[in-house]
Amino acid sequence: MDPKLKKWLGWLDIIKGEVSELMVAKHIFHEVHKLIDANPKLHQPSSFYDYLSRTYISHAVIGLRRQVKCDPQSVSLARLLNEMMETPQTFTRQYYVGLYKGSTVEHFANHDFEKYADPGAPNIDPTRVATDLTALRESLRRCEDFADKRIAHRDKREPKELPTFNEVDSCIDLLDSLYVKYFLLFHASHMDSLLPVWQYDWKSIFRVPWIDETEAGI
């Protein structure tokens, strides 16, 4: 295997954990808000709600920022796409078709590769990768600017535009969909999303009182 391709596969595993963490954070944040909205007893001012929102936004935008950085020390989706765009000959039709060998859908291999390449081309089409990279950078632009100037450190300059909750959520969803797309390319294996299916009821903690009012000092 080409050393660069092997490196990309390693990066993809790292990126998987990062994007999965963002998907989990988004899901839990909104599910907790649904619990709050559904219970009128909880409709009262609380610093906890402010903390919950600030924590989600801080965690999300710094995680999004990591995935759009392309400096030589970064492992990110943007850097992976940038290297694929610059050296498309690394990812060959031969490698991709080989992933199908011995499977029941082996005869679809060349057809499926052409979702990422021109008909008969020996490697991926860099312009298609560039389109995804541009979409990623443009989508995350405001989140990156806010993270740079307010979360990573306090900049004297004001952020040009503040990202909304919906925009942050959309950026995370875009990362998820792009990861699914490139996971399919690298592994010829499909997944719907990096959001996990919980094997236990993580909401069970909300079904018991958090404060035992019988204790002294409560």
Secondary structure, DSSP 4 states (H G I P E B T S, - for coil): --HHHHHHHHHHHHHHHHHHHHHHHHHHHHHHHHHHHH-GGG-S--HHHHHHHHHHHHHHHHHHHHHH--STT---HHHHHHHHHH-GGGSBHHHHHHHHTTSTTGGGHHHHHTTSS-TT-SB--HHHHHHHHHHHHHHTHHHHHHIIIIISS--SSPPSSPPPHHHHHHHHHHHHHHHHHHHHHHHS---S-S----SS-GGGGGGS-SS-TTSTT-
